[in-house]
């Protein structure tokens, strides 16, 4: 019988509005990984998918995956509708 060990890692996420008020999510650990959405839920889902792809690419290319930054969620709900 084989076992799979799964480690769940949380990465920091910065939520901010773009010039049109759409939420944009970026990760300080992966500066080129950022996504937006029509609302917070969609932006979160897009960012999750993007981060998964970036980490998968790092693994495939044998690149170092950075240690996660402390968890920080920066949201100004008055600017994200």
N, CA, C and O atoms as a CHARMM CRD file, in Angstrom:
* protein
*
  324
    1    1 UNK  N      0.85400  -1.17500   0.00000 PROA 1      0.00000
    2    1 UNK  CA     0.00000   0.00000   0.00000 PROA 1      0.00000
    3    1 UNK  C      0.89600   1.23200   0.00000 PROA 1      0.00000
    4    1 UNK  O      1.85300   1.30200   0.77100 PROA 1      0.00000
    5    2 UNK  N      0.59700   2.19500  -0.84900 PROA 2      0.00000
    6    2 UNK  CA     1.36100   3.44200  -0.87200 PROA 2      0.00000
    7    2 UNK  C      0.51700   4.55900  -0.26300 PROA 2      0.00000
    8    2 UNK  O     -0.71300   4.52700  -0.27100 PROA 2      0.00000
    9    3 UNK  N      1.22400   5.52800   0.25600 PROA 3      0.00000
   10    3 UNK  CA     0.55600   6.66100   0.89000 PROA 3      0.00000
   11    3 UNK  C      0.96800   7.94500   0.19900 PROA 3      0.00000
   12    3 UNK  O      2.08200   8.06300  -0.31200 PROA 3      0.00000
   13    4 UNK  N      0.08600   8.87300   0.18800 PROA 4      0.00000
   14    4 UNK  CA     0.35100  10.19200  -0.38100 PROA 4      0.00000
   15    4 UNK  C      0.31300  11.19200   0.76100 PROA 4      0.00000
   16    4 UNK  O     -0.66000  11.24400   1.51300 PROA 4      0.00000
   17    5 UNK  N      1.34600  11.97000   0.89000 PROA 5      0.00000
   18    5 UNK  CA     1.38000  13.02000   1.90100 PROA 5      0.00000
   19    5 UNK  C      1.04800  14.32900   1.22900 PROA 5      0.00000
   20    5 UNK  O      1.67200  14.70100   0.23500 PROA 5      0.00000
   21    6 UNK  N      0.09200  15.01400   1.75100 PROA 6      0.00000
   22    6 UNK  CA    -0.34500  16.29600   1.19800 PROA 6      0.00000
   23    6 UNK  C     -0.08300  17.38100   2.22900 PROA 6      0.00000
   24    6 UNK  O     -0.53800  17.29900   3.36900 PROA 6      0.00000
   25    7 UNK  N      0.64100  18.37600   1.81800 PROA 7      0.00000
   26    7 UNK  CA     0.90100  19.51200   2.68900 PROA 7      0.00000
   27    7 UNK  C      0.13900  20.70700   2.14000 PROA 7      0.00000
   28    7 UNK  O      0.29900  21.06900   0.97400 PROA 7      0.00000
   29    8 UNK  N     -0.67200  21.30700   2.96300 PROA 8      0.00000
   30    8 UNK  CA    -1.42900  22.48100   2.54500 PROA 8      0.00000
   31    8 UNK  C     -0.65700  23.71900   2.97000 PROA 8      0.00000
   32    8 UNK  O     -0.31800  23.88400   4.14200 PROA 8      0.00000
   33    9 UNK  N     -0.38800  24.56700   2.02300 PROA 9      0.00000
   34    9 UNK  CA     0.37000  25.78000   2.28400 PROA 9      0.00000
   35    9 UNK  C     -0.50300  26.96800   1.92400 PROA 9      0.00000
   36    9 UNK  O     -1.17200  26.96900   0.89000 PROA 9      0.00000
   37   10 UNK  N     -0.49300  27.95500   2.76300 PROA 10     0.00000
   38   10 UNK  CA    -1.25800  29.16400   2.49400 PROA 10     0.00000
   39   10 UNK  C     -0.30100  30.25200   2.00300 PROA 10     0.00000
   40   10 UNK  O      0.73100  30.51000   2.62200 PROA 10     0.00000
   41   11 UNK  N     -0.65100  30.87100   0.90700 PROA 11     0.00000
   42   11 UNK  CA     0.13100  31.98900   0.40400 PROA 11     0.00000
   43   11 UNK  C     -0.62600  33.28500   0.65800 PROA 11     0.00000
   44   11 UNK  O     -1.85600  33.31900   0.69100 PROA 11     0.00000
   45   12 UNK  N      0.13900  34.33600   0.83400 PROA 12     0.00000
   46   12 UNK  CA    -0.47500  35.64400   1.03100 PROA 12     0.00000
   47   12 UNK  C     -1.17200  36.09000  -0.23900 PROA 12     0.00000
   48   12 UNK  O     -0.76300  35.74800  -1.34800 PROA 12     0.00000
   49   13 UNK  N     -2.20500  36.84300  -0.05700 PROA 13     0.00000
   50   13 UNK  CA    -2.93700  37.39200  -1.19000 PROA 13     0.00000
   51   13 UNK  C     -3.26200  38.85300  -0.90600 PROA 13     0.00000
   52   13 UNK  O     -3.65000  39.21700   0.20400 PROA 13     0.00000
   53   14 UNK  N     -3.09700  39.66400  -1.91100 PROA 14     0.00000
   54   14 UNK  CA    -3.43000  41.07800  -1.80100 PROA 14     0.00000
   55   14 UNK  C     -4.59300  41.34200  -2.75300 PROA 14     0.00000
   56   14 UNK  O     -4.48200  41.12900  -3.96100 PROA 14     0.00000
   57   15 UNK  N     -5.69600  41.80300  -2.19800 PROA 15     0.00000
   58   15 UNK  CA    -6.87500  42.14800  -2.98500 PROA 15     0.00000
   59   15 UNK  C     -6.92600  43.66900  -3.08900 PROA 15     0.00000
   60   15 UNK  O     -6.85700  44.37300  -2.08200 PROA 15     0.00000
   61   16 UNK  N     -7.04600  44.16400  -4.31300 PROA 16     0.00000
   62   16 UNK  CA    -7.15600  45.61200  -4.51200 PROA 16     0.00000
   63   16 UNK  C     -8.02600  45.86400  -5.74100 PROA 16     0.00000
   64   16 UNK  O     -8.11800  45.00700  -6.61900 PROA 16     0.00000
   65   17 UNK  N     -8.65300  47.01200  -5.81000 PROA 17     0.00000
   66   17 UNK  CA    -9.45600  47.31800  -7.00200 PROA 17     0.00000
   67   17 UNK  C     -8.57700  47.86500  -8.12600 PROA 17     0.00000
   68   17 UNK  O     -7.58900  48.55400  -7.87400 PROA 17     0.00000
   69   18 UNK  N     -8.94900  47.55100  -9.36600 PROA 18     0.00000
   70   18 UNK  CA    -8.25300  48.17200 -10.49600 PROA 18     0.00000
   71   18 UNK  C     -8.91300  49.50900 -10.79700 PROA 18     0.00000
   72   18 UNK  O     -9.78400  49.95000 -10.04700 PROA 18     0.00000
   73   19 UNK  N     -8.51200  50.15700 -11.87800 PROA 19     0.00000
   74   19 UNK  CA    -9.03700  51.49300 -12.19100 PROA 19     0.00000
   75   19 UNK  C    -10.53400  51.50000 -12.48300 PROA 19     0.00000
   76   19 UNK  O    -11.17900  52.54600 -12.42500 PROA 19     0.00000
   77   20 UNK  N    -11.09600  50.29300 -12.80600 PROA 20     0.00000
   78   20 UNK  CA   -12.54000  50.19600 -13.05200 PROA 20     0.00000
   79   20 UNK  C    -13.30300  49.66000 -11.85000 PROA 20     0.00000
   80   20 UNK  O    -14.51500  49.45400 -11.92000 PROA 20     0.00000
   81   21 UNK  N    -12.58900  49.43200 -10.73600 PROA 21     0.00000
   82   21 UNK  CA   -13.23700  48.93600  -9.53400 PROA 21     0.00000
   83   21 UNK  C    -13.33200  47.42300  -9.44100 PROA 21     0.00000
   84   21 UNK  O    -13.87400  46.90400  -8.46500 PROA 21     0.00000
   85   22 UNK  N    -12.81500  46.69800 -10.44100 PROA 22     0.00000
   86   22 UNK  CA   -12.82400  45.22800 -10.39600 PROA 22     0.00000
   87   22 UNK  C    -11.75200  44.75100  -9.41300 PROA 22     0.00000
   88   22 UNK  O    -10.66700  45.32900  -9.35700 PROA 22     0.00000
   89   23 UNK  N    -12.04800  43.70300  -8.63800 PROA 23     0.00000
   90   23 UNK  CA   -11.04800  43.20300  -7.70400 PROA 23     0.00000
   91   23 UNK  C     -9.90700  42.49100  -8.43200 PROA 23     0.00000
   92   23 UNK  O    -10.13700  41.67900  -9.32800 PROA 23     0.00000
   93   24 UNK  N     -8.68200  42.80800  -8.03300 PROA 24     0.00000
   94   24 UNK  CA    -7.47400  42.18500  -8.56200 PROA 24     0.00000
   95   24 UNK  C     -6.77500  41.50500  -7.39000 PROA 24     0.00000
   96   24 UNK  O     -6.64100  42.08900  -6.31500 PROA 24     0.00000
   97   25 UNK  N     -6.33400  40.27700  -7.60100 PROA 25     0.00000
   98   25 UNK  CA    -5.63700  39.52700  -6.56200 PROA 25     0.00000
   99   25 UNK  C     -4.20700  39.28700  -7.03000 PROA 25     0.00000
  100   25 UNK  O     -3.97900  38.84300  -8.15500 PROA 25     0.00000
  101   26 UNK  N     -3.25000  39.58300  -6.15900 PROA 26     0.00000
  102   26 UNK  CA    -1.85500  39.30300  -6.47600 PROA 26     0.00000
  103   26 UNK  C     -1.21300  38.58800  -5.29900 PROA 26     0.00000
  104   26 UNK  O     -1.72600  38.61200  -4.18000 PROA 26     0.00000
  105   27 UNK  N     -0.07700  37.94800  -5.57400 PROA 27     0.00000
  106   27 UNK  CA     0.64000  37.21200  -4.54000 PROA 27     0.00000
  107   27 UNK  C      2.05600  37.74500  -4.43200 PROA 27     0.00000
  108   27 UNK  O      2.78600  37.75300  -5.42400 PROA 27     0.00000
  109   28 UNK  N      2.46200  38.18900  -3.25200 PROA 28     0.00000
  110   28 UNK  CA     3.83700  38.66500  -3.10500 PROA 28     0.00000
  111   28 UNK  C      4.86800  37.54800  -3.30300 PROA 28     0.00000
  112   28 UNK  O      6.02400  37.82900  -3.61800 PROA 28     0.00000
  113   29 UNK  N      4.46500  36.29800  -3.12400 PROA 29     0.00000
  114   29 UNK  CA     5.38000  35.17100  -3.30100 PROA 29     0.00000
  115   29 UNK  C      5.62600  34.84500  -4.77400 PROA 29     0.00000
  116   29 UNK  O      6.67100  34.29900  -5.12500 PROA 29     0.00000
  117   30 UNK  N      4.67100  35.17900  -5.62400 PROA 30     0.00000
  118   30 UNK  CA     4.77000  34.95100  -7.06400 PROA 30     0.00000
  119   30 UNK  C      4.34500  36.24200  -7.76200 PROA 30     0.00000
  120   30 UNK  O      3.19300  36.36500  -8.17800 PROA 30     0.00000
  121   31 UNK  N      5.25500  37.19900  -7.89500 PROA 31     0.00000
  122   31 UNK  CA     4.90700  38.54200  -8.36800 PROA 31     0.00000
  123   31 UNK  C      4.21700  38.60600  -9.73400 PROA 31     0.00000
  124   31 UNK  O      3.48600  39.55700 -10.01100 PROA 31     0.00000
  125   32 UNK  N      4.44000  37.61300 -10.58000 PROA 32     0.00000
  126   32 UNK  CA     3.80200  37.65400 -11.90600 PROA 32     0.00000
  127   32 UNK  C      2.44200  36.95700 -11.91300 PROA 32     0.00000
  128   32 UNK  O      1.77400  36.92400 -12.94700 PROA 32     0.00000
  129   33 UNK  N      2.02700  36.40600 -10.78500 PROA 33     0.00000
  130   33 UNK  CA     0.74800  35.70800 -10.68400 PROA 33     0.00000
  131   33 UNK  C     -0.30300  36.64900 -10.11600 PROA 33     0.00000
  132   33 UNK  O     -0.36800  36.86100  -8.90600 PROA 33     0.00000
  133   34 UNK  N     -1.11600  37.20600 -10.98600 PROA 34     0.00000
  134   34 UNK  CA    -2.21000  38.05300 -10.53300 PROA 34     0.00000
  135   34 UNK  C     -3.40000  37.86700 -11.45900 PROA 34     0.00000
  136   34 UNK  O     -3.24700  37.64400 -12.66000 PROA 34     0.00000
  137   35 UNK  N     -4.58000  37.96200 -10.88200 PROA 35     0.00000
  138   35 UNK  CA    -5.82100  37.75000 -11.61100 PROA 35     0.00000
  139   35 UNK  C     -6.85800  38.74900 -11.14600 PROA 35     0.00000
  140   35 UNK  O     -6.71900  39.38400 -10.10000 PROA 35     0.00000
  141   36 UNK  N     -7.89900  38.87200 -11.94800 PROA 36     0.00000
  142   36 UNK  CA    -9.01300  39.72900 -11.54700 PROA 36     0.00000
  143   36 UNK  C    -10.31200  38.96700 -11.75900 PROA 36     0.00000
  144   36 UNK  O    -10.31600  37.83700 -12.24600 PROA 36     0.00000
  145   37 UNK  N    -11.40000  39.59800 -11.38900 PROA 37     0.00000
  146   37 UNK  CA   -12.70900  38.99700 -11.57000 PROA 37     0.00000
  147   37 UNK  C    -13.77500  40.06800 -11.53500 PROA 37     0.00000
  148   37 UNK  O    -13.51200  41.22100 -11.19400 PROA 37     0.00000
  149   38 UNK  N    -14.98300  39.66900 -11.89400 PROA 38     0.00000
  150   38 UNK  CA   -16.08100  40.63700 -11.86800 PROA 38     0.00000
  151   38 UNK  C    -16.54200  40.91700 -10.44400 PROA 38     0.00000
  152   38 UNK  O    -17.19400  41.92700 -10.17900 PROA 38     0.00000
  153   39 UNK  N    -16.19300  39.99500  -9.51400 PROA 39     0.00000
  154   39 UNK  CA   -16.50300  40.17900  -8.10000 PROA 39     0.00000
  155   39 UNK  C    -15.43300  39.45400  -7.28200 PROA 39     0.00000
  156   39 UNK  O    -14.54700  38.81300  -7.84800 PROA 39     0.00000
  157   40 UNK  N    -15.51300  39.55500  -5.96100 PROA 40     0.00000
  158   40 UNK  CA   -14.49500  38.95700  -5.10000 PROA 40     0.00000
  159   40 UNK  C    -14.42700  37.43700  -5.26200 PROA 40     0.00000
  160   40 UNK  O    -13.33600  36.86800  -5.29400 PROA 40     0.00000
  161   41 UNK  N    -15.56800  36.78700  -5.36200 PROA 41     0.00000
  162   41 UNK  CA   -15.59600  35.32500  -5.49600 PROA 41     0.00000
  163   41 UNK  C    -14.88100  34.89200  -6.77400 PROA 41     0.00000
  164   41 UNK  O    -14.04800  33.98600  -6.74700 PROA 41     0.00000
  165   42 UNK  N    -15.20500  35.53700  -7.88400 PROA 42     0.00000
  166   42 UNK  CA   -14.56600  35.17900  -9.14400 PROA 42     0.00000
  167   42 UNK  C    -13.06800  35.48400  -9.11400 PROA 42     0.00000
  168   42 UNK  O    -12.27200  34.69300  -9.61900 PROA 42     0.00000
  169   43 UNK  N    -12.67500  36.60400  -8.53800 PROA 43     0.00000
  170   43 UNK  CA   -11.25500  36.95800  -8.44200 PROA 43     0.00000
  171   43 UNK  C    -10.51000  35.92300  -7.60300 PROA 43     0.00000
  172   43 UNK  O     -9.39700  35.53100  -7.95300 PROA 43     0.00000
  173   44 UNK  N    -11.10800  35.48000  -6.50800 PROA 44     0.00000
  174   44 UNK  CA   -10.48900  34.46200  -5.66100 PROA 44     0.00000
  175   44 UNK  C    -10.32800  33.15100  -6.42600 PROA 44     0.00000
  176   44 UNK  O     -9.27100  32.52400  -6.36600 PROA 44     0.00000
  177   45 UNK  N    -11.37000  32.73300  -7.14200 PROA 45     0.00000
  178   45 UNK  CA   -11.30800  31.48700  -7.90900 PROA 45     0.00000
  179   45 UNK  C    -10.24800  31.56700  -9.00600 PROA 45     0.00000
  180   45 UNK  O     -9.50400  30.61000  -9.22200 PROA 45     0.00000
  181   46 UNK  N    -10.17800  32.69500  -9.69300 PROA 46     0.00000
  182   46 UNK  CA    -9.16900  32.88400 -10.74200 PROA 46     0.00000
  183   46 UNK  C     -7.75900  32.87000 -10.15400 PROA 46     0.00000
  184   46 UNK  O     -6.84400  32.27900 -10.72700 PROA 46     0.00000
  185   47 UNK  N     -7.59500  33.52600  -9.00900 PROA 47     0.00000
  186   47 UNK  CA    -6.27900  33.57200  -8.36400 PROA 47     0.00000
  187   47 UNK  C     -5.85000  32.18600  -7.89500 PROA 47     0.00000
  188   47 UNK  O     -4.67800  31.83000  -8.01500 PROA 47     0.00000
  189   48 UNK  N     -6.77300  31.41100  -7.37000 PROA 48     0.00000
  190   48 UNK  CA    -6.47100  30.05400  -6.92800 PROA 48     0.00000
  191   48 UNK  C     -6.00500  29.20800  -8.10600 PROA 48     0.00000
  192   48 UNK  O     -5.01800  28.48000  -7.99800 PROA 48     0.00000
  193   49 UNK  N     -6.70400  29.30200  -9.21800 PROA 49     0.00000
  194   49 UNK  CA    -6.33200  28.55700 -10.42200 PROA 49     0.00000
  195   49 UNK  C     -4.96500  29.00600 -10.94000 PROA 49     0.00000
  196   49 UNK  O     -4.13500  28.17700 -11.31300 PROA 49     0.00000
  197   50 UNK  N     -4.74100  30.29600 -10.96000 PROA 50     0.00000
  198   50 UNK  CA    -3.47200  30.85300 -11.43200 PROA 50     0.00000
  199   50 UNK  C     -2.31300  30.38100 -10.55300 PROA 50     0.00000
  200   50 UNK  O     -1.27300  29.96800 -11.06600 PROA 50     0.00000
  201   51 UNK  N     -2.48800  30.44000  -9.25100 PROA 51     0.00000
  202   51 UNK  CA    -1.43200  30.03300  -8.33600 PROA 51     0.00000
  203   51 UNK  C     -1.11500  28.54500  -8.49400 PROA 51     0.00000
  204   51 UNK  O      0.04900  28.14600  -8.44900 PROA 51     0.00000
  205   52 UNK  N     -2.14900  27.73000  -8.67900 PROA 52     0.00000
  206   52 UNK  CA    -1.92700  26.30300  -8.91600 PROA 52     0.00000
  207   52 UNK  C     -1.08900  26.08200 -10.16700 PROA 52     0.00000
  208   52 UNK  O     -0.18000  25.25200 -10.17400 PROA 52     0.00000
  209   53 UNK  N     -1.39600  26.81800 -11.21500 PROA 53     0.00000
  210   53 UNK  CA    -0.64800  26.69800 -12.47300 PROA 53     0.00000
  211   53 UNK  C      0.80000  27.13800 -12.30900 PROA 53     0.00000
  212   53 UNK  O      1.71200  26.49400 -12.82700 PROA 53     0.00000
  213   54 UNK  N      1.00900  28.23500 -11.59000 PROA 54     0.00000
  214   54 UNK  CA     2.37000  28.74500 -11.38600 PROA 54     0.00000
  215   54 UNK  C      3.19900  27.74900 -10.57400 PROA 54     0.00000
  216   54 UNK  O      4.35500  27.48900 -10.90700 PROA 54     0.00000
  217   55 UNK  N      2.62300  27.19900  -9.52600 PROA 55     0.00000
  218   55 UNK  CA     3.34500  26.22500  -8.71000 PROA 55     0.00000
  219   55 UNK  C      3.63000  24.96100  -9.51600 PROA 55     0.00000
  220   55 UNK  O      4.72400  24.40300  -9.42200 PROA 55     0.00000
  221   56 UNK  N      2.66200  24.50600 -10.30500 PROA 56     0.00000
  222   56 UNK  CA     2.87400  23.33300 -11.16100 PROA 56     0.00000
  223   56 UNK  C      4.00600  23.57400 -12.14900 PROA 56     0.00000
  224   56 UNK  O      4.82300  22.68500 -12.38700 PROA 56     0.00000
  225   57 UNK  N      4.05900  24.76600 -12.72300 PROA 57     0.00000
  226   57 UNK  CA     5.13300  25.10400 -13.66600 PROA 57     0.00000
  227   57 UNK  C      6.48900  25.11800 -12.95800 PROA 57     0.00000
  228   57 UNK  O      7.48400  24.65100 -13.51200 PROA 57     0.00000
  229   58 UNK  N      6.53100  25.65000 -11.74300 PROA 58     0.00000
  230   58 UNK  CA     7.78300  25.65100 -10.97400 PROA 58     0.00000
  231   58 UNK  C      8.25900  24.21000 -10.72900 PROA 58     0.00000
  232   58 UNK  O      9.44800  23.91600 -10.85200 PROA 58     0.00000
  233   59 UNK  N      7.33200  23.32800 -10.38700 PROA 59     0.00000
  234   59 UNK  CA     7.69300  21.92700 -10.14200 PROA 59     0.00000
  235   59 UNK  C      8.19300  21.28000 -11.42500 PROA 59     0.00000
  236   59 UNK  O      9.22800  20.61400 -11.42300 PROA 59     0.00000
  237   60 UNK  N      7.46400  21.47300 -12.52300 PROA 60     0.00000
  238   60 UNK  CA     7.84900  20.86800 -13.80100 PROA 60     0.00000
  239   60 UNK  C      9.21400  21.35100 -14.28200 PROA 60     0.00000
  240   60 UNK  O      9.97500  20.58800 -14.87900 PROA 60     0.00000
  241   61 UNK  N      9.51700  22.60600 -14.02100 PROA 61     0.00000
  242   61 UNK  CA    10.78600  23.18500 -14.46700 PROA 61     0.00000
  243   61 UNK  C     11.88200  23.07300 -13.40500 PROA 61     0.00000
  244   61 UNK  O     12.98500  23.59500 -13.56900 PROA 61     0.00000
  245   62 UNK  N     11.55000  22.37600 -12.30500 PROA 62     0.00000
  246   62 UNK  CA    12.49800  22.17700 -11.19900 PROA 62     0.00000
  247   62 UNK  C     13.02800  23.50100 -10.64100 PROA 62     0.00000
  248   62 UNK  O     14.20100  23.62200 -10.28800 PROA 62     0.00000
  249   63 UNK  N     12.13600  24.48200 -10.57400 PROA 63     0.00000
  250   63 UNK  CA    12.46900  25.77500  -9.98900 PROA 63     0.00000
  251   63 UNK  C     12.12300  25.74800  -8.50700 PROA 63     0.00000
  252   63 UNK  O     11.24000  25.00700  -8.07600 PROA 63     0.00000
  253   64 UNK  N     12.81600  26.54900  -7.75000 PROA 64     0.00000
  254   64 UNK  CA    12.54200  26.63400  -6.31900 PROA 64     0.00000
  255   64 UNK  C     11.19800  27.31200  -6.08500 PROA 64     0.00000
  256   64 UNK  O     10.89100  28.33600  -6.69600 PROA 64     0.00000
  257   65 UNK  N     10.41400  26.73800  -5.20700 PROA 65     0.00000
  258   65 UNK  CA     9.14200  27.34100  -4.81200 PROA 65     0.00000
  259   65 UNK  C      9.42200  28.15900  -3.55400 PROA 65     0.00000
  260   65 UNK  O      9.90800  27.61500  -2.56300 PROA 65     0.00000
  261   66 UNK  N      9.12300  29.44900  -3.57900 PROA 66     0.00000
  262   66 UNK  CA     9.43500  30.29000  -2.42000 PROA 66     0.00000
  263   66 UNK  C      8.63700  29.89600  -1.18000 PROA 66     0.00000
  264   66 UNK  O      7.51300  29.40200  -1.27300 PROA 66     0.00000
  265   67 UNK  N      9.23900  30.12400  -0.03700 PROA 67     0.00000
  266   67 UNK  CA     8.52100  29.92500   1.22600 PROA 67     0.00000
  267   67 UNK  C      7.35000  30.90200   1.25700 PROA 67     0.00000
  268   67 UNK  O      7.49000  32.04700   0.82800 PROA 67     0.00000
  269   68 UNK  N      6.21000  30.46600   1.75600 PROA 68     0.00000
  270   68 UNK  CA     5.06900  31.37600   1.80800 PROA 68     0.00000
  271   68 UNK  C      5.30500  32.54400   2.75700 PROA 68     0.00000
  272   68 UNK  O      5.86900  32.37900   3.83900 PROA 68     0.00000
  273   69 UNK  N      4.87200  33.70300   2.34400 PROA 69     0.00000
  274   69 UNK  CA     4.89100  34.87500   3.22500 PROA 69     0.00000
  275   69 UNK  C      3.81000  34.69400   4.28200 PROA 69     0.00000
  276   69 UNK  O      2.93300  33.84500   4.12400 PROA 69     0.00000
  277   70 UNK  N      3.85700  35.47000   5.35100 PROA 70     0.00000
  278   70 UNK  CA     2.77100  35.40100   6.33700 PROA 70     0.00000
  279   70 UNK  C      1.42700  35.68700   5.66600 PROA 70     0.00000
  280   70 UNK  O      1.34400  36.46100   4.71300 PROA 70     0.00000
  281   71 UNK  N      0.39400  35.05400   6.17900 PROA 71     0.00000
  282   71 UNK  CA    -0.93200  35.23000   5.58600 PROA 71     0.00000
  283   71 UNK  C     -1.42300  36.64900   5.84800 PROA 71     0.00000
  284   71 UNK  O     -1.50200  37.09600   6.99300 PROA 71     0.00000
  285   72 UNK  N     -1.74600  37.33800   4.77900 PROA 72     0.00000
  286   72 UNK  CA    -2.30100  38.68900   4.85900 PROA 72     0.00000
  287   72 UNK  C     -3.35900  38.82200   3.77900 PROA 72     0.00000
  288   72 UNK  O     -3.09600  38.53300   2.61200 PROA 72     0.00000
  289   73 UNK  N     -4.51300  39.24400   4.14600 PROA 73     0.00000
  290   73 UNK  CA    -5.53800  39.54100   3.16400 PROA 73     0.00000
  291   73 UNK  C     -5.85700  41.01700   3.33200 PROA 73     0.00000
  292   73 UNK  O     -6.36100  41.44400   4.37100 PROA 73     0.00000
  293   74 UNK  N     -5.56100  41.78200   2.30800 PROA 74     0.00000
  294   74 UNK  CA    -5.76000  43.22200   2.36900 PROA 74     0.00000
  295   74 UNK  C     -6.94800  43.55000   1.47800 PROA 74     0.00000
  296   74 UNK  O     -6.85700  43.44200   0.25500 PROA 74     0.00000
  297   75 UNK  N     -8.02800  43.93700   2.06600 PROA 75     0.00000
  298   75 UNK  CA    -9.24400  44.22400   1.31100 PROA 75     0.00000
  299   75 UNK  C     -9.86600  45.50700   1.82900 PROA 75     0.00000
  300   75 UNK  O    -10.01700  45.69200   3.03600 PROA 75     0.00000
  301   76 UNK  N    -10.22000  46.38000   0.92200 PROA 76     0.00000
  302   76 UNK  CA   -11.01000  47.53900   1.26300 PROA 76     0.00000
  303   76 UNK  C    -12.38500  47.32100   0.65400 PROA 76     0.00000
  304   76 UNK  O    -12.59800  47.63300  -0.51800 PROA 76     0.00000
  305   77 UNK  N    -13.33100  46.78500   1.44000 PROA 77     0.00000
  306   77 UNK  CA   -14.64300  46.41000   0.89100 PROA 77     0.00000
  307   77 UNK  C    -15.40200  47.60100   0.29700 PROA 77     0.00000
  308   77 UNK  O    -16.28400  47.39700  -0.53700 PROA 77     0.00000
  309   78 UNK  N    -15.09000  48.82900   0.69900 PROA 78     0.00000
  310   78 UNK  CA   -15.79800  49.97800   0.15100 PROA 78     0.00000
  311   78 UNK  C    -15.47400  50.19400  -1.32500 PROA 78     0.00000
  312   78 UNK  O    -16.25000  50.82200  -2.04600 PROA 78     0.00000
  313   79 UNK  N    -14.32700  49.67400  -1.77800 PROA 79     0.00000
  314   79 UNK  CA   -13.90800  49.88600  -3.15900 PROA 79     0.00000
  315   79 UNK  C    -14.16600  48.67900  -4.03900 PROA 79     0.00000
  316   79 UNK  O    -13.95400  48.75300  -5.25000 PROA 79     0.00000
  317   80 UNK  N    -14.61800  47.56900  -3.46900 PROA 80     0.00000
  318   80 UNK  CA   -14.85200  46.35300  -4.22800 PROA 80     0.00000
  319   80 UNK  C    -16.33000  45.99000  -4.17400 PROA 80     0.00000
  320   80 UNK  O    -16.81900  45.51400  -3.15000 PROA 80     0.00000
  321   81 UNK  N    -17.02500  46.21000  -5.25400 PROA 81     0.00000
  322   81 UNK  CA   -18.46400  45.89100  -5.29200 PROA 81     0.00000
  323   81 UNK  C    -18.72800  44.86700  -6.35700 PROA 81     0.00000
  324   81 UNK  O    -19.87300  44.46200  -6.55400 PROA 81     0.00000
